[in-house]
Every structure is written in structure tokens, then in C-alpha cells.
């Protein structure tokens, strides 16, 4: 099995085209969490994983065993091959679900987090929904931008 843990723009409720592609091609396993901290990068979150259990990051787990070509598409989306010092790397982490502990791939932030705002509770969707409720438009700029940009599912499936 090849599992992926997602925690940001690929989550179901974000409805980003890459997330829609993920759900169309991979099998949803369930919700999960890992030890770590999320930080606000503006348009998307940054995950810094850790071995401590003092804070957790919430997300979803998918099985990509039936769609191995999807990894290249997701790696490109996350920019792990963009430069000599990519913003993210894909690494294996232990994810706790309701039924099991799974070894999953996820995308780990490689930048400096010293001046970034942590996302309390490790819940990307709740954080942005709450932030936008204070602004009054009900939808985050980041979520809108991610939803409004990118290829459609049909275009992505053709490229795989």
C-alpha cells in the first residue's frame, strides 16, 4: 500500500482541482493525525513534523496504490523538484487513524518557521474558516485562489 497524508489545500473541503483529482483517482482511507505543527504561509499551510506528541496536525489519508502515476503530479504541485532547495520534501510519517497507525507519505516544509504564525490545533480548515469569519466574506482568499487556479480534473487525468 502507498498511503498519502494531506493536511492543507488537498483536503476535501478545500475543493482545489488537485484535491479533486486525488479523490477521483485514489481511495479515501479516513481522517488521521500526526505529531507536528502547521504554520500559515498565506495561501497554504506549512507542516513541520516532530516526534513529540505535544501538538498534532489533522488531515486525511488516501491510498494511491492503484494510481502510481499520481505521485509525479502531486510532487510537481508541491514543488519538490523546483530547485536545489525545494520548499517541501516528500517524507514518510506515522499517521494515527481511527482504526490503525499507518506509514504514509506527506509533504514536509523545509523553510524557516521562526517568524511564521502557527495554526492552533493543527487544523487548516478550521483556522481559515475562523479567520475569514472575522473578515466577513465566509471564504478565504487562499482557498478561493487555490480553487480558482489550476487545471480541471479532466485535463489532469489526461496528463497522467
HELIX and SHEET records of a PDB file:
HELIX    1   1 UNK A   12  UNK A   14  5                                   3    
HELIX    2   2 UNK A   17  UNK A   25  1                                   9    
HELIX    3   3 UNK A   70  UNK A   78  1                                   9    
HELIX    4   4 UNK A  120  UNK A  122  5                                   3    
HELIX    5   5 UNK A  124  UNK A  135  1                                  12    
HELIX    6   6 UNK A  141  UNK A  148  1                                   8    
HELIX    7   7 UNK A  153  UNK A  159  1                                   7    
SHEET    1   A 6 UNK A  45  UNK A  49  0                                        
SHEET    2   A 6 UNK A  27  UNK A  40 -1                                        
SHEET    3   A 6 UNK A  56  UNK A  63 -1                                        
SHEET    4   A 6 UNK A   3  UNK A   6 -1                                        
SHEET    5   A 6 UNK A 101  UNK A 109  1                                        
SHEET    6   A 6 UNK A  88  UNK A  97 -1                                        
SHEET    1   B 3 UNK A  45  UNK A  49  0                                        
SHEET    2   B 3 UNK A  27  UNK A  40 -1                                        
SHEET    3   B 3 UNK A 117  UNK A 119 -1                                        
END                                                                             
